[in-house]
Amino acid sequence: MRVLLVDDSTTMRKIQRRLLSGLGCNDVLEAGNGKEAMTVLENFDFEFDLVLCDMNMPEMNGIETLTAIRAVTKKLPVVMCTSVAEKSAVMEAIRNGANNYLVKPFAQDVFIAKIKPFLS
Amino acid sequence: MNYETPCVEAVIETFGAMCGIAAERQGSAEIIPTPKMIQTDEMLGIIGMTGASKGDIMISMKMEVAKKLVGAFIMEEISEINDELMDGFGEILNIIAGAFAAKVEGIKFQLALPTVMVGQHQTHVREGIKFVSIPMLFPGWGEFKAMILMEET
């Protein structure tokens, strides 16, 4: 299982990486914004099992990143990670092809419940 | 507009869910007349919000408390001031602001990126800003302040 974490916060990526490790997923790559994410995805020919993507990022935000991914592939699962203030934007993201969303603040069991289905 | 209750709820929920830490209110909120020069603690985070109203949320606490808080967030001990401390504090603030914005009824906020500063700060709050300072506490760790600064309409 290969997962790409896209978040401008290194701390949040670290937390998510640890939670993924607890689910047995250790093939985890990281990107600090959408532009970096697209470079990583292209380098791996979009061969990922999941992209977990923050909404509020500099350079290229979550919606722009999702749009760029969906322009290439409809199959790659993308879960948007957001603070509740952006929830309406997340619903827009779902309409535009996001597979699910994770709202911050989240407890560990919520993270696991949202992410585990994509890793099984 | 009541900003105090959403702020307190957002702070308590975020620290509880993301850090596993119980925070509590320590007293009544103080509405501070502006313009005002304020002294904050060693660790200060600010995040801007824009929308029908514009303003900032600030969280200020002593460095040792901030290290414990971010350490609980990332589940690792933080012993020095480093990028992880700064980034983690900013991310916590980002989550608080998001939760706050969702709780304020009737206003849709856009969040800016958080700014985190270390050191003894003096911050000038200009006239025309409603400045609410809420004393809060991590029992066993120490005090901190949650502050809301909103443009008066």
Interface residues (C-beta under 8 A of the other chain):
Chain A: D8 S9 T10 T11 M12 K14 I15 R18 N56 P58 T82 S83 V84 A85 E86 K87 S88 K104 P105 F106 A107
Chain B: E13 T14 G16 A17 M18 V70 F73 I74 M75 D83 E84 D87 G88 G90 E91 N94 I95 A97 G98 A99 F100 A101 A102 K108 F109 Q110 L111 L113
